[in-house]
Amino acid sequence: MANVPTFWLKNKRTDEDRQRVLDALADSVRGFQLLKEHLEAELADVQREIRARNSYGEIPNWDRWVADRLGYARCLDKIIERLSF
């Protein structure tokens, strides 16, 4: 498998350990691709929601709502990044 994010191999000190992880990932590629597609759709929805509610008056505590949405989007983006191989 090419281009596996280093996240997956972190703390794997031996070639055998690394290979076990790579084999497990290879066995799960299709499932990870499906999950990634769903997370990308969720991220697009969150981003659309943020753009749609850009008025301070629409939501009480708007600043906190935006911070929460942006944090959620950042989390989704990080997971998507780790599923990109």
Secondary structure, 3 states (H helix, E strand, C coil): CCCCCHHHHCCCCCHHHHHHHHHHHHHCHHHHHHHHHHHHHHHHHHHHHHHHCCCCCCCCCHHHHHHHHHHHHHHHHHHHHHCCC
